[in-house]
């Protein structure tokens, strides 16, 4: 219901703006005008300078909100198109089902959450769409890691719910991303993978932070180095260390809510 009200408000705002602008006698096509031209178009000469400024601000706010919504929906469409080109048929069907569920049931909930946090309703609509596009792209990456893991690459998990993404790059390099959903935090590292082990460091730094050991196919052990411990990165150590097991195809639906 909240989402429907926001859509109606945006539509009414657009209609009001179009009616205001469409009443002008300027021969230039409205669709070819810049934002600055649109917001200043056909201002009532009887208005005081302060009143004109307020009307211009109101028009600009309407245009900004409409653009946010359009940009957010376009980002979702782009993310879905890219996912369609990359995913297996089964993963693509899972994403489609997830997206339909989000559109019909979860989008409004997320908008309401942002509004409760103080985000203006019209802005929350566009922001939610942008966040969803990012979600689709990230989870598409997870699906690819599950379906096409590589030698060491893949989507891993620890017993406590932490996850680990290992991306195989050229020249035996691997990029790692740890995530802990309970604390909404992530840690990244990179390094060379050779002889079933890797010494990993932060990007653009040489200090080794963790050591990865592939103990058996689909299973890695990660240990923090003394340098990482001495750097007072206790939070990062607690996220990175441990035993992680790779998800196999069919063991997880990465597109589940």
ABEGO torsion letter per residue (X at the ends): XAAAAAAAAAAAAAAAAAAAAAABABABBAAABBAAAAAABGBBAABBAAAAAAAAAAAAAAAAAAAAAAAAAAAAAAAAAAAAAABBAAAAAAAAAAAAAAAAAAAAAAAAAAAAAGBBAAAAAAAAAAAAAAAAAAAAAAAAAAABAEAABEBBBBAAGBBBBBBBBBGGBBBBBBBBAAAGBBBBBBEBBBGGBBBBBBBGBABBABBBBBABBGBBBBBBBAAAAAAGBAAAAAAABEBBBBBBBGABBAABX
